[in-house]
Amino acid sequence: MLNRLAYDDALHEYRFDGQLVPNVTKILSRLTAEEYRGVDRETMERAALLGKAVHKVIELDLRDTLDTDSLSEGLLPYYGAWLNFLNTSGFKALLSEQRVYSERYGYAGTLDLFGRLNNRLAVIDAKRTAAVPRTAGPQTAAYEAALRESRPDLTGALPIDRFALHLRADGTWRLVPFAERSDLRVFLAQITTLQWLRQAA
């Protein structure tokens, strides 16, 4: 199924069989905007760029292609936090920056991490924000649902835990678990809202 999913990085657009489909970030954008209401645009854009860079560091590190000498001073603490997490938690990555698609619900996305943690499967979204946003719950639920459709060879019917990995500027980390069954319903409600808004336009 994933060979039918195309992604345009410049436009941040996903197409399935040539048809534009909404992505997880876009679907949750209204909730995200509400959560960060009061934060100025420049700060948000700067944070987004740093977040993207941290994700790239993790991806390259897992591929053993990271040039640590090229890391900026601003990235080093987050890289240190990531290494501390790996060394302390025992997490073993199976997938990193994995494109996923839900044919059932009609959305796509790119999950950060999927692997084994404490002898269980886990979807993990890396965060370097000051605090972990509540939207990480619906976000990880969306990734789990799409992953189950996209890679049943890895997930089967096994339970999958969901976490946000909070990487801090002081080099520390913490895992924030999400177990609310309502998380996926919250996400799907945003799809319904997005469809309604498009029909009304």
HELIX and SHEET records of a PDB file:
HELIX    1   1 LEU A    2  ARG A    4  5                                   3    
HELIX    2   2 VAL A   24  ILE A   27  1                                   4    
HELIX    3   3 SER A   29  GLU A   35  1                                   7    
HELIX    4   4 ARG A   41  LEU A   62  1                                  22    
HELIX    5   5 THR A   68  SER A   70  5                                   3    
HELIX    6   6 LEU A   76  SER A   89  1                                  14    
HELIX    7   7 ALA A  136  SER A  150  1                                  15    
HELIX    8   8 PRO A  152  THR A  155  1                                   4    
HELIX    9   9 SER A  182  ALA A  200  1                                  19    
SHEET    1   A 3 LEU A   5  ASP A   8  0                                        
SHEET    2   A 3 GLU A  13  PHE A  16 -1                                        
SHEET    3   A 3 GLN A  19  VAL A  21 -1                                        
SHEET    1   B 5 LYS A  92  SER A 102  0                                        
SHEET    2   B 5 TYR A 107  LEU A 117 -1                                        
SHEET    3   B 5 ARG A 120  LYS A 127 -1                                        
SHEET    4   B 5 ILE A 160  LEU A 167  1                                        
SHEET    5   B 5 TRP A 173  PHE A 178 -1                                        
END                                                                             
